[in-house]
Amino acid sequence: MNENDKQPDGSGGPGGNPWMKSLLVWVCILLGLALFVTVLGGPSATATGNTVPYSTFLDKVNEGTVKDVTISREQIAGTLSSGEKFRTVPIADPTLVPTLREKGVTIAAQPAEGGSIWVALLYQSLPLLLFLGIAFFVIRQMQKNSGSGAMGFGKSRAKMLTQKEGRVTFADVAGIDEAREELEEIVDFLKDPTKFARLGGKIPKGALLVGSPGTGKTLLARAIAGEAGVPFFTISGSDFVEMFVGVGASRVRDMFEQAKKSAPCIVFIDEIDAVGRHRGAGLGNGNDEREQTLNQLLVEMDGFDANEGIIIIAATNRPDVLDPALLRPGRFDRRVTVPLPDIEGRLKILEVHMKKVPVAPDVDARTIARGTPGMAGADLANLVNEAALMAARLGKRLVSMAQFELAKDRVIMGTEWKSLVMTDDEKRMTAYHEAGHAVVRVHTPASDPIHKATIIPRGGALGMVVSMPERDNYSYHRDKMFADLATVMGGRVAEELIFGHEKVSSGASGDIKQATKLARAMVTQWGMSEKLGMLMYEEQQGETFLGYSQTQRHNISNETALAIDSEIRALVDGGYDKAKQVLSDNIEHLHRVAKALLEFETLTGDEIKRLVAGEDIDRDAPGAAATTVPVSGTSIPKTRRPKGPFGSPAPQGA
């Protein structure tokens, strides 16, 4: 049978499910055994006639009505004078034969069956044979799942990636140019090794790709394989770990043996932190299986037996937990950081994915890139896909900017709460709360421009004011920090001014949290307090627990701790006072924006600026639709908000 005759399920025949075929074979074997036993044990069952008691048989003999008998160990069968057949069970009767001879009965004897002992043994061994057959079948299936042969547990699970379909090159990788350039050197070496060996240079044995989830680490590795045109083995770090000690180390050895046969080649280990964690760092005893696997990996990468032509590329988003021996030169020589893309990188990524989607002429990729800070490449790909799905549901032939805006809201902020019913008082409170954020942001020049404001519930908030930075910010100035403190307090201040101190709501809980974190970072990490000076009182920790980053407070006195709390309070109060001054001086602007939110539910940044300038909104005017964002709620969850200067979500309103 050639390769073309094989079925998609790998059976090699029509409809050949391997599991069903094995089960059918064992059923046939058991049926054959049962038939064999039946045939061997059949002589006694082939006798015909009515069964009569032995006393009745003797009476028939004495009456002279028995014509002939056949005597065996199991039974006595015979024929009456009338031709009727009968049979009976014999007993130890020494007078039977003389009586039969006296009455003239023809006597025949049937020899004992020699195979009766084996038949009994077969009958008794049937349950055992059935159990052994099922056990053998189960073990065989386990071996197929874990590897071929009896020693399949120790075989490598690395898969060779072919380039026949889905070939990826560096042209498909956008937004991470620096990381791509570092890895192009590896491609050059694989294409022409003598170019580097001529001057005595050695290519790095391994490259560690480090970055947040979704930044394109696996895509980069596939692009290297696609550009170099060499065998590419891929495996996950968890594939090495088993419950049996020594299995992971055996799989590492087998993986490198396979790679040596295909050298030069690339071995890509995804999520290497599953097997490469720091040895002895756990609580209690270490994991012997994982540590043995790591030891074998260290030896194979840089031991006495050099593996020439094998380049190891690994990916992780937890470099802080890796063992130092794994990161030293000679193993992972090069550490390539794959960062979140900046605005230009996001623009390039969007353009790559938009080539696969028919987009309308009104789509502005740069505007989408500006409104998606903090998004990784996978997030942007999902955004384009969501927009295409939304356009398809609406029966559109092209994906317009409206669908991209709605898709961005869904990806970043969550699904709109269509089933939530708000009272008029709650709607009015929310409108003034968001209007407070918007008016303070407009009147503080250091703040980022407003993109939109909405009072439609989406995700985890009843409303939201979303900003759109002109560019990505990598450092923040003091004036912007104070502007953000004032903006984030604008919602609570607006509630107090309009509804009174006793009627404020809990809607400012997220604002208070953001303001506190920003003020704490300004005091304890950035030296923004004149009273405490430029000293580090707290520092951010690399590891996270349950999704929250940890901070470590240095050893400080009680007086210093009280001073820190006092300075944090002073900064937050300063933002509150600034927001109160802005809204008190521009109370008419607050009313105009709030009333417009109650009427339209969603306002764009340009519309808010026109309201503050004293102009009216006319959405029916020609050209107004081009600047209007579709009515949709915007509420940014914690996990995907644009990052602020202290690593937490940027103040956006609640």
C-alpha positions as CSV (number, residue, x, y, z in Angstrom):
1,M,0.0,0.0,0.0
2,N,1.5,3.4,-0.9
3,E,1.0,6.6,0.9
4,N,-1.8,7.7,-1.4
5,D,-3.9,4.7,-0.4
6,K,-3.9,5.7,3.3
7,Q,-7.1,7.2,4.7
8,P,-7.3,10.5,6.6
9,D,-7.6,8.6,9.8
10,G,-4.3,6.8,9.2
11,S,-5.9,3.4,9.0
12,G,-4.8,2.5,5.5
13,G,-8.2,1.1,4.4
14,P,-11.7,2.4,3.8
15,G,-13.5,3.3,6.9
16,G,-10.7,1.9,8.9
17,N,-11.0,3.4,12.4
18,P,-8.0,1.8,14.2
19,W,-9.9,1.6,17.5
20,M,-12.9,-0.1,16.0
21,K,-10.7,-2.5,14.0
22,S,-8.9,-3.7,17.1
23,L,-12.1,-4.1,19.0
24,L,-13.6,-6.1,16.1
25,V,-10.5,-8.4,16.0
26,W,-10.8,-9.3,19.6
27,V,-14.6,-9.9,19.4
28,C,-13.9,-12.4,16.5
29,I,-11.2,-14.1,18.6
30,L,-13.6,-14.6,21.5
31,L,-16.4,-15.8,19.3
32,G,-14.0,-18.3,17.7
33,L,-13.0,-19.6,21.2
34,A,-16.6,-20.1,22.2
35,L,-17.3,-21.9,18.9
36,F,-14.3,-24.2,19.4
37,V,-15.3,-25.1,22.9
38,T,-18.8,-25.8,21.7
39,V,-17.5,-28.1,19.0
40,L,-15.2,-30.0,21.4
41,G,-17.9,-30.4,24.0
42,G,-20.6,-31.4,21.5
43,P,-20.7,-35.2,21.5
44,S,-22.9,-35.4,24.6
45,A,-25.1,-32.7,23.3
46,T,-25.7,-34.5,19.9
47,A,-27.6,-37.4,21.5
48,T,-31.3,-37.2,20.9
49,G,-34.3,-38.7,22.7
50,N,-36.3,-38.1,25.8
51,T,-34.5,-38.2,29.2
52,V,-36.1,-40.8,31.5
53,P,-35.3,-41.8,35.1
54,Y,-32.9,-44.8,35.6
55,S,-35.7,-46.8,37.3
56,T,-38.0,-46.3,34.3
57,F,-35.1,-47.5,32.1
58,L,-34.8,-50.7,34.3
59,D,-38.6,-51.3,34.1
60,K,-38.4,-51.0,30.3
61,V,-35.6,-53.5,30.2
62,N,-37.4,-56.0,32.4
63,E,-40.5,-55.6,30.2
64,G,-38.4,-56.5,27.2
65,T,-39.3,-53.3,25.3
66,V,-35.7,-52.1,25.0
67,K,-34.2,-52.9,21.6
68,D,-30.6,-51.6,21.9
69,V,-28.5,-49.3,24.1
70,T,-25.3,-47.4,23.8
71,I,-23.4,-46.9,27.1
72,S,-21.0,-44.1,27.7
73,R,-19.5,-42.4,30.8
74,E,-22.0,-39.5,30.6
75,Q,-25.2,-41.3,29.6
76,I,-27.1,-44.4,28.4
77,A,-28.9,-43.8,25.1
78,G,-31.1,-46.4,23.4
79,T,-34.1,-47.3,21.3
80,L,-37.4,-48.9,22.3
81,S,-39.1,-51.6,20.2
82,S,-41.5,-49.0,19.0
83,G,-38.6,-47.0,17.6
84,E,-38.7,-44.2,20.2
85,K,-35.4,-42.8,21.3
86,F,-34.5,-42.3,25.0
87,R,-31.6,-41.5,27.2
88,T,-30.8,-41.7,30.9
89,V,-27.9,-40.9,33.3
90,P,-26.0,-44.1,34.3
91,I,-25.3,-45.1,37.9
92,A,-22.9,-47.7,39.3
93,D,-25.0,-50.9,38.7
94,P,-23.0,-54.1,38.2
95,T,-26.1,-56.1,37.4
96,L,-27.1,-53.9,34.4
97,V,-25.1,-55.7,31.7
98,P,-26.1,-59.2,32.7
99,T,-29.8,-58.1,32.8
100,L,-29.4,-56.5,29.3
101,R,-27.9,-59.7,27.9
102,E,-30.6,-61.8,29.6
103,K,-33.3,-59.7,27.9
104,G,-31.6,-59.8,24.5
105,V,-30.8,-56.1,24.3
106,T,-28.1,-55.1,21.8
107,I,-25.3,-53.5,23.8
108,A,-22.8,-50.9,22.4
109,A,-20.2,-48.9,24.2
110,Q,-19.0,-45.4,23.3
111,P,-15.3,-44.6,24.3
112,A,-14.6,-41.7,26.7
113,E,-13.7,-38.5,24.9
114,G,-10.0,-37.9,25.4
115,G,-10.3,-34.1,25.0
116,S,-12.8,-33.6,27.8
117,I,-10.0,-32.4,30.2
118,W,-8.9,-29.8,27.7
119,V,-12.5,-28.7,27.1
120,A,-12.9,-28.2,30.9
121,L,-9.7,-26.2,31.0
122,L,-10.9,-24.0,28.1
123,Y,-14.2,-23.4,29.9
124,Q,-12.4,-22.4,33.0
125,S,-9.8,-20.2,31.3
126,L,-12.3,-18.2,29.2
127,P,-12.7,-15.4,31.8
128,L,-9.0,-15.1,32.2
129,L,-8.5,-15.0,28.4
130,L,-11.2,-12.3,28.1
131,F,-9.5,-10.2,30.8
132,L,-6.1,-10.6,29.2
133,G,-7.5,-9.6,25.8
134,I,-9.1,-6.4,27.2
135,A,-5.9,-5.5,29.1
136,F,-3.8,-6.0,26.0
137,F,-6.1,-3.9,23.9
138,V,-6.0,-1.0,26.5
139,I,-2.2,-1.1,26.7
140,R,-1.9,-1.0,23.0
141,Q,-4.1,2.0,22.7
142,M,-2.0,3.8,25.4
143,Q,1.2,3.0,23.5
144,K,-0.3,4.4,20.3
145,N,-1.2,7.7,22.1
146,S,2.2,8.1,23.8
147,G,4.5,6.8,21.1
148,S,5.0,3.7,19.0
149,G,6.4,0.5,20.5
150,A,6.6,-0.7,24.1
151,M,9.0,2.1,25.0
152,G,6.9,4.8,23.4
153,F,6.7,6.8,26.7
154,G,10.3,7.9,26.3
155,K,10.0,9.0,22.6
156,S,10.0,12.6,21.7
157,R,6.7,14.3,20.8
158,A,8.4,17.0,18.7
159,K,6.6,17.5,15.3
160,M,8.3,18.5,12.2
161,L,6.6,21.5,10.6
162,T,6.4,21.3,6.8
163,Q,6.3,24.3,4.6
164,K,3.9,22.9,2.0
165,E,1.0,24.8,3.5
166,G,0.8,27.9,5.7
167,R,4.4,29.0,5.0
168,V,5.2,32.0,7.1
169,T,8.0,34.5,6.3
170,F,9.3,37.7,7.7
171,A,6.9,39.6,5.4
172,D,4.1,38.3,7.6
173,V,5.7,39.6,10.7
174,A,5.0,43.3,11.4
175,G,5.3,45.7,14.2
176,I,8.4,44.1,15.9
177,D,11.2,45.1,13.6
178,E,13.9,45.1,16.2
179,A,13.2,41.5,17.2
180,R,13.0,40.4,13.6
181,E,16.4,42.0,12.8
182,E,18.1,40.1,15.6
183,L,16.7,36.8,14.3
184,E,17.6,37.5,10.7
185,E,21.2,36.7,11.6
186,I,20.2,33.1,12.5
187,V,18.6,32.8,9.1
188,D,21.7,34.0,7.3
189,F,23.8,31.4,9.2
190,L,21.4,28.6,8.3
191,K,21.6,29.6,4.6
192,D,25.4,30.1,4.5
193,P,27.3,28.8,7.6
194,T,30.7,29.3,5.9
195,K,30.1,33.1,5.9
196,F,30.5,33.2,9.7
197,A,33.0,30.3,10.1
198,R,35.4,32.1,7.8
199,L,36.2,34.7,10.5
200,G,36.0,32.2,13.4
201,G,32.5,33.3,14.5
202,K,30.0,31.0,16.0
203,I,26.3,31.4,15.7
204,P,24.4,31.5,19.0
205,K,23.2,28.0,20.0
206,G,19.9,29.3,21.3
207,A,17.7,32.3,21.3
208,L,15.1,33.0,24.0
209,L,12.1,35.0,22.8
210,V,10.6,37.0,25.7
211,G,7.4,38.9,25.5
212,S,3.8,39.3,26.7
213,P,1.2,36.8,25.4
214,G,0.1,37.5,21.8
215,T,3.1,39.6,20.8
216,G,4.1,37.1,18.0
217,K,6.9,34.9,19.5
218,T,5.6,31.7,17.9
219,L,5.0,33.6,14.6
220,L,8.6,34.8,14.7
221,A,9.9,31.2,15.1
222,R,7.8,30.0,12.2
223,A,9.0,32.9,10.1
224,I,12.7,31.9,10.7
225,A,11.9,28.4,9.5
226,G,10.1,29.7,6.5
227,E,12.9,32.0,5.5
228,A,15.7,29.5,6.2
229,G,14.0,26.6,4.5
230,V,15.4,24.0,7.0
231,P,13.6,21.4,9.1
232,F,11.7,22.9,11.9
233,F,10.8,20.8,15.0
234,T,8.2,22.2,17.4
235,I,7.3,21.0,20.9
236,S,5.8,22.4,24.0
237,G,7.6,22.5,27.3
238,S,4.8,20.6,29.0
239,D,5.3,17.7,26.6
240,F,8.5,16.7,28.4
241,V,6.8,16.5,31.8
242,E,5.3,13.1,32.9
243,M,4.4,11.4,36.1
244,F,7.2,8.9,35.7
245,V,10.7,10.0,36.7
246,G,13.1,9.8,33.8
247,V,10.6,10.0,30.9
248,G,11.1,13.7,30.3
249,A,14.9,13.2,30.1
250,S,14.5,10.4,27.7
251,R,12.3,12.5,25.5
252,V,14.9,15.3,25.5
253,R,17.6,12.8,24.3
254,D,15.3,11.4,21.6
255,M,14.4,14.9,20.4
256,F,18.1,15.9,20.0
257,E,18.8,12.5,18.2
258,Q,16.0,13.3,15.7
259,A,17.4,16.8,15.3
260,K,20.9,15.6,14.6
261,K,19.7,13.5,11.7
262,S,18.1,16.6,10.1
263,A,20.8,19.1,11.0
264,P,21.0,22.0,10.2
265,C,17.6,22.5,11.7
266,I,15.6,24.5,14.3
267,V,14.0,23.2,17.4
268,F,11.4,25.4,18.8
269,I,10.3,24.9,22.5
270,D,7.1,26.9,23.3
271,E,6.4,27.8,26.9
272,I,9.8,26.6,28.1
273,D,9.0,27.8,31.7
274,A,7.0,24.6,32.1
275,V,10.2,22.6,32.2
276,G,12.9,25.3,32.8
277,R,11.9,26.7,36.1
278,H,14.5,27.5,38.7
279,R,15.7,24.3,40.4
280,G,15.0,24.1,44.2
281,A,12.8,27.2,44.2
282,G,9.6,25.4,45.1
283,L,8.1,24.8,48.5
284,G,9.2,21.5,50.1
285,N,11.0,18.9,48.0
286,G,11.7,19.7,44.3
287,N,10.1,18.1,41.4
288,D,12.5,15.3,40.5
289,E,11.0,14.6,37.1
290,R,11.1,18.2,36.0
291,E,14.6,18.8,37.4
292,Q,16.0,15.7,35.7
293,T,14.4,16.8,32.4
294,L,16.0,20.3,32.8
295,N,19.4,18.8,33.6
296,Q,19.2,16.7,30.4
297,L,18.2,19.7,28.4
298,L,21.2,21.7,29.8
299,V,23.6,18.9,28.9
300,E,22.3,18.5,25.4
301,M,22.5,22.2,24.7
302,D,26.0,22.7,25.9
303,G,27.7,19.5,27.2
304,F,30.7,17.3,26.3
305,D,28.9,16.2,23.1
306,A,28.4,19.3,21.0
307,N,25.3,19.5,18.8
308,E,26.4,21.4,15.8
309,G,23.8,22.8,13.4
310,I,21.0,22.6,15.9
311,I,19.6,26.0,16.9
312,I,17.2,26.0,19.9
313,I,14.6,28.8,19.9
314,A,12.4,29.0,23.0
315,A,9.5,31.3,23.9
316,T,8.2,32.4,27.3
317,N,6.4,35.2,29.0
318,R,7.9,34.4,32.4
319,P,11.7,34.8,32.1
320,D,12.0,35.7,35.8
321,V,11.3,32.0,36.8
322,L,13.8,30.4,34.5
323,D,16.9,28.6,35.9
324,P,20.1,30.8,35.6
325,A,22.0,27.8,34.0
326,L,19.6,27.9,31.1
327,L,20.3,31.6,30.4
328,R,24.0,31.5,30.5
329,P,26.1,32.0,27.3
330,G,26.5,28.8,25.4
331,R,22.9,27.8,25.9
332,F,20.6,30.6,25.3
333,D,23.2,33.1,24.2
334,R,20.7,35.6,22.9
335,R,17.7,37.0,24.6
336,V,15.3,38.7,22.2
337,T,12.6,40.8,23.7
338,V,9.3,40.9,21.7
339,P,7.6,44.0,23.0
340,L,4.1,45.3,22.6
341,P,3.9,47.2,19.3
342,D,3.9,51.0,19.3
343,I,1.5,53.1,17.2
344,E,3.6,52.5,14.0
345,G,3.9,48.8,14.8
346,R,0.2,48.6,15.3
347,L,-0.4,50.3,12.0
348,K,1.7,47.8,10.2
349,I,0.1,44.9,11.9
350,L,-3.4,46.2,11.0
351,E,-2.3,46.7,7.4
352,V,-1.1,43.0,7.2
353,H,-4.4,41.7,8.5
354,M,-6.6,44.1,6.5
355,K,-5.1,42.7,3.3
356,K,-7.2,39.6,3.9
357,V,-10.4,41.6,4.4
358,P,-12.3,43.8,1.9
359,V,-12.3,47.2,3.6
360,A,-14.3,50.2,2.7
361,P,-12.7,53.5,1.6
362,D,-13.6,55.2,4.9
363,V,-11.4,52.9,7.0
364,D,-8.4,54.8,8.5
365,A,-6.0,52.3,9.9
366,R,-4.0,55.0,11.7
367,T,-7.0,56.1,13.7
368,I,-7.6,52.5,14.8
369,A,-3.9,52.2,15.7
370,R,-4.1,55.3,17.8
371,G,-7.2,54.0,19.7
372,T,-5.6,50.7,20.6
373,P,-2.6,51.4,22.8
374,G,-1.4,48.4,24.7
375,M,-2.8,45.9,22.2
376,A,-0.6,43.0,21.1
377,G,-0.6,41.5,17.6
378,A,-3.0,38.8,18.5
379,D,-5.5,41.4,19.8
380,L,-5.3,43.4,16.6
381,A,-5.9,40.3,14.5
382,N,-8.9,39.5,16.6
383,L,-10.2,43.0,16.2
384,V,-10.0,42.8,12.3
385,N,-11.7,39.4,12.5
386,E,-14.5,40.7,14.7
387,A,-15.1,43.6,12.3
388,A,-15.3,41.2,9.4
389,L,-17.8,38.9,11.3
390,M,-19.9,41.9,12.2
391,A,-20.0,43.2,8.6
392,A,-21.0,39.7,7.4
393,R,-23.8,39.5,9.9
394,L,-25.1,42.8,8.7
395,G,-24.9,41.6,5.0
396,K,-22.2,44.1,4.1
397,R,-19.9,43.6,1.1
398,L,-17.2,45.8,2.6
399,V,-16.0,46.3,6.2
400,S,-16.5,49.9,7.1
401,M,-15.0,52.1,9.8
402,A,-18.3,51.7,11.8
403,Q,-17.7,48.0,12.1
404,F,-14.1,48.5,13.1
405,E,-15.2,50.9,15.9
406,L,-17.8,48.5,17.2
407,A,-15.3,45.6,17.0
408,K,-12.7,47.6,18.9
409,D,-15.3,48.3,21.6
410,R,-16.2,44.7,21.9
411,V,-12.5,43.4,22.0
412,I,-11.3,46.1,24.4
413,M,-14.3,46.7,26.6
414,G,-16.7,43.8,26.4
415,T,-20.2,43.1,25.2
416,E,-22.8,45.8,25.5
417,W,-25.4,45.3,28.3
418,K,-28.5,45.3,26.2
419,S,-30.6,43.6,28.9
420,L,-29.7,46.2,31.6
421,V,-32.5,48.6,32.4
422,M,-31.5,51.8,34.1
423,T,-33.9,54.3,35.7
424,D,-34.0,57.9,34.6
425,D,-32.3,59.0,37.8
426,E,-29.4,56.5,37.3
427,K,-29.1,57.6,33.7
428,R,-28.9,61.2,34.7
429,M,-26.4,60.5,37.4
430,T,-24.2,58.5,34.9
431,A,-24.5,61.3,32.3
432,Y,-23.2,64.0,34.8
433,H,-20.5,61.7,36.1
434,E,-19.1,61.1,32.6
435,A,-19.6,64.7,31.6
436,G,-17.5,65.7,34.7
437,H,-14.6,63.6,33.4
438,A,-15.0,65.0,29.9
439,V,-15.2,68.7,30.9
440,V,-12.2,68.5,33.2
441,R,-10.2,66.7,30.5
442,V,-11.0,69.4,27.9
443,H,-10.0,72.2,30.3
444,T,-6.6,70.6,31.4
445,P,-4.2,71.0,28.4
446,A,-1.8,68.3,29.6
447,S,-4.5,65.6,29.3
448,D,-4.8,63.4,26.2
449,P,-7.5,64.3,23.7
450,I,-11.0,62.8,24.1
451,H,-12.0,60.1,21.7
452,K,-15.6,59.5,22.8
453,A,-17.9,59.5,25.9
454,T,-20.8,57.2,26.4
455,I,-23.4,56.3,29.0
456,I,-24.3,53.0,27.4
457,P,-23.3,50.1,29.8
458,R,-20.6,47.9,28.4
459,G,-18.3,45.4,30.1
460,G,-18.0,46.4,33.8
461,A,-19.1,50.0,33.8
462,L,-22.2,52.1,33.3
463,G,-20.4,54.6,31.1
464,M,-16.9,55.7,30.0
465,V,-14.8,58.5,28.7
466,V,-12.1,57.3,26.4
467,S,-9.0,59.2,25.4
468,M,-6.9,58.8,22.3
469,P,-3.2,59.8,22.8
470,E,-1.5,61.5,19.9
471,R,1.4,59.1,20.3
472,D,2.5,56.3,22.6
473,N,3.9,57.6,25.9
474,Y,7.0,56.0,27.4
475,S,7.6,58.6,30.1
476,Y,5.1,60.9,31.9
477,H,5.6,64.4,33.0
478,R,4.5,65.9,36.3
479,D,1.9,68.2,34.7
480,K,0.2,65.2,33.0
481,M,0.1,63.2,36.2
482,F,-1.6,66.1,38.0
483,A,-4.0,66.5,35.0
484,D,-4.8,62.8,35.2
485,L,-5.5,63.1,39.0
486,A,-7.9,66.0,38.3
487,T,-9.6,64.2,35.4
488,V,-10.2,61.0,37.4
489,M,-11.8,63.0,40.2
490,G,-14.1,64.9,37.8
491,G,-16.8,62.3,38.0
492,R,-17.3,62.4,41.8
493,V,-17.0,66.2,41.8
494,A,-19.8,66.5,39.2
495,E,-22.1,64.3,41.3
496,E,-21.5,66.5,44.3
497,L,-22.1,69.8,42.5
498,I,-25.3,68.7,40.8
499,F,-26.9,66.2,43.2
500,G,-25.4,67.3,46.6
501,H,-23.0,65.6,49.0
502,E,-25.6,63.1,50.3
503,K,-26.5,61.8,46.9
504,V,-23.1,60.8,45.5
505,S,-23.0,57.3,44.1
506,S,-20.5,54.4,44.2
507,G,-19.7,55.0,40.6
508,A,-16.4,56.6,41.5
509,S,-14.9,53.4,43.1
510,G,-12.7,52.7,40.0
511,D,-11.7,56.4,39.8
512,I,-10.6,56.4,43.5
513,K,-8.6,53.2,43.0
514,Q,-6.8,54.7,39.9
515,A,-6.1,58.0,41.7
516,T,-4.7,56.2,44.7
517,K,-2.4,54.0,42.7
518,L,-1.1,56.9,40.7
519,A,-0.5,59.1,43.8
520,R,1.3,56.2,45.6
521,A,3.6,55.7,42.6
522,M,4.4,59.4,42.5
523,V,5.3,59.4,46.1
524,T,7.1,56.1,46.7
525,Q,8.7,55.4,43.3
526,W,9.1,58.6,41.3
527,G,10.2,61.1,43.9
528,M,7.3,63.5,43.1
529,S,6.9,64.5,46.8
530,E,8.8,67.5,48.0
531,K,8.4,66.5,51.6
532,L,9.8,62.9,51.2
533,G,12.3,63.7,48.5
534,M,13.7,61.5,45.7
535,L,13.9,58.2,47.6
536,M,12.6,54.8,46.6
537,Y,10.2,53.6,49.2
538,E,8.5,50.8,47.2
539,E,9.4,48.9,44.1
540,Q,7.4,46.9,41.6
541,Q,8.0,43.1,41.6
542,G,8.5,41.1,38.5
543,E,6.2,38.2,39.3
544,T,2.5,38.4,39.5
545,F,0.0,36.5,41.7
546,L,-3.6,35.9,40.6
547,G,-3.1,38.5,37.8
548,Y,-2.0,41.3,40.2
549,S,1.5,42.7,40.2
550,Q,3.1,42.9,43.6
551,T,4.9,45.8,45.3
552,Q,7.6,45.5,47.9
553,R,7.9,48.2,50.6
554,H,11.4,48.8,51.8
555,N,12.1,48.9,55.5
556,I,10.8,52.3,56.7
557,S,9.9,53.7,60.0
558,N,6.3,54.3,61.2
559,E,6.8,58.0,60.9
560,T,7.9,57.6,57.2
561,A,4.8,55.4,56.6
562,L,2.6,58.0,58.0
563,A,4.3,60.7,55.9
564,I,3.8,58.6,52.8
565,D,0.1,58.2,53.5
566,S,-0.2,61.9,54.2
567,E,1.5,62.8,50.9
568,I,-0.7,60.4,48.9
569,R,-3.8,62.0,50.5
570,A,-2.5,65.4,49.6
571,L,-2.0,64.5,46.0
572,V,-5.5,63.0,45.6
573,D,-7.0,65.9,47.4
574,G,-5.1,68.3,45.1
575,G,-6.7,66.6,42.1
576,Y,-10.1,66.8,43.7
577,D,-9.7,70.5,44.4
578,K,-8.5,71.1,40.8
579,A,-11.5,69.3,39.3
580,K,-13.9,71.2,41.6
581,Q,-12.4,74.5,40.5
582,V,-12.7,73.6,36.8
583,L,-16.2,72.4,37.0
584,S,-17.4,75.3,39.2
585,D,-16.0,77.8,36.7
586,N,-17.5,75.9,33.8
587,I,-20.8,74.6,35.2
588,E,-22.6,75.5,32.0
589,H,-20.3,73.3,30.0
590,L,-21.1,70.4,32.4
591,H,-24.8,70.9,31.8
592,R,-24.5,71.0,28.1
593,V,-22.4,67.9,27.8
594,A,-24.6,65.9,30.2
595,K,-27.8,66.9,28.4
596,A,-26.2,65.9,25.1
597,L,-25.2,62.5,26.6
598,L,-28.8,61.9,27.8
599,E,-30.0,62.7,24.3
600,F,-27.5,60.9,22.1
601,E,-26.0,58.5,24.6
602,T,-22.6,58.6,22.8
603,L,-20.6,61.7,21.9
604,T,-17.4,61.9,19.9
605,G,-14.4,64.0,21.0
606,D,-15.2,66.7,18.3
607,E,-18.8,66.9,19.4
608,I,-17.7,67.5,23.1
609,K,-15.3,70.2,22.0
610,R,-18.1,71.9,20.0
611,L,-20.5,71.7,23.1
612,V,-17.8,73.3,25.3
613,A,-17.3,76.0,22.7
614,G,-21.0,76.9,22.8
615,E,-22.0,75.2,19.5
616,D,-24.9,72.9,19.0
617,I,-24.7,69.3,17.7
618,D,-26.5,68.7,14.4
619,R,-26.1,65.0,13.4
620,D,-28.4,65.5,10.5
621,A,-26.2,68.0,8.8
622,P,-24.2,67.0,5.7
623,G,-20.9,65.4,6.6
624,A,-21.9,64.9,10.2
625,A,-22.1,61.1,9.9
626,A,-18.5,60.9,8.8
627,T,-17.3,62.3,12.1
628,T,-19.8,60.5,14.3
629,V,-18.9,57.3,16.1
630,P,-21.7,54.7,16.1
631,V,-23.8,54.5,19.3
632,S,-22.1,52.0,21.4
633,G,-20.9,51.7,25.0
634,T,-17.3,51.9,26.0
635,S,-16.0,50.4,29.2
636,I,-12.4,49.2,29.4
637,P,-11.9,46.2,31.7
638,K,-8.8,46.1,33.9
639,T,-7.0,43.4,31.9
640,R,-7.0,45.3,28.6
641,R,-6.9,49.0,29.4
642,P,-4.2,51.2,28.0
643,K,-1.3,51.2,30.5
644,G,-0.7,54.4,32.5
645,P,2.6,55.6,33.7
646,F,2.5,53.4,36.8
647,G,1.6,50.1,35.0
648,S,-2.1,50.3,35.9
649,P,-5.0,51.3,33.6
650,A,-4.9,54.9,32.4
651,P,-7.6,57.1,34.0
652,Q,-10.6,56.9,31.8
653,G,-13.7,57.4,33.9
654,A,-16.1,54.9,35.3
